[in-house]
């Protein structure tokens, strides 16, 4: 029961925080950078993941204070104490000559107080405490999460295999991480979490073009963007049933690229920024000519997406 309640509560809070950020975007786009928008998306991700633990702790607190049948029950560890009249109030106070029994005998409704709000939520709590329902919901959630993770890993391994197939090592440039040339891709990218590599398309590249491309991918590498994308993937797997998480991850990918572009061009003059934009457009046109659209792969970045998502931003 604690896990289900925590999962639902964290999903609700994380979704509300995310939609608040979306509603504020028309204002925040004028005030803050693309990097601010990128990192602000990890606030709802925190609630979606870390909030599950917090909600579970709150659920324990709710369970330790339950009011049933007019008795206040306090659960401390394995001990349970029931107080029938903890404040020593007279059992039958008189108001205007009428006696009001605050603690009626068992089975009697005479003079009883109306049910408190706490007792009205008890059936809802009991619904989650039903072992059969709880097990069924947990099994459905687990199957969905396992299926999502399995499909994601399969797609990633398949995509990585295609990239590395007939790939060549690029040894003409000194870089801190390996560079390969792949005939499969049409756009530069960074891929891999434990052993990241830069993948270049098999096309002629000038030294100036190569320098800009590597600068873009190294920004992703230094910011640990692939690790941050993994956080989004985990949240997606845990809350696979929540449509808002799909939108959140798309926003995360968009602002990951936009904030990287922002960092790359921050020290460029107007001519350099124009050259950078034309370079991205060149890769986009090359991919269209090859009848190949940019592929989304887990734990990868995609330079070609920068131009596409900039148009929609």
HELIX and SHEET records of a PDB file:
HELIX    1   1 UNK A    2  UNK A   31  1                                  30    
HELIX    2   2 UNK A   34  UNK A   63  1                                  30    
HELIX    3   3 UNK A  117  UNK A  120  1                                   4    
HELIX    4   4 UNK A  122  UNK A  129  1                                   8    
HELIX    5   5 UNK A  131  UNK A  164  1                                  34    
HELIX    6   6 UNK A  207  UNK A  222  1                                  16    
HELIX    7   7 UNK A  225  UNK A  238  1                                  14    
HELIX    8   8 UNK A  243  UNK A  265  1                                  23    
HELIX    9   9 UNK A  270  UNK A  289  1                                  20    
HELIX   10  10 UNK A  305  UNK A  312  1                                   8    
SHEET    1   A 3 UNK A  65  UNK A  68  0                                        
SHEET    2   A 3 UNK A  71  UNK A  76 -1                                        
SHEET    3   A 3 UNK A  79  UNK A  83 -1                                        
SHEET    1   B 2 UNK A  92  UNK A  95  0                                        
SHEET    2   B 2 UNK A  98  UNK A 101 -1                                        
SHEET    1   C 4 UNK A 168  UNK A 169  0                                        
SHEET    2   C 4 UNK A 179  UNK A 182 -1                                        
SHEET    3   C 4 UNK A 197  UNK A 201  1                                        
SHEET    4   C 4 UNK A 189  UNK A 191 -1                                        
END                                                                             
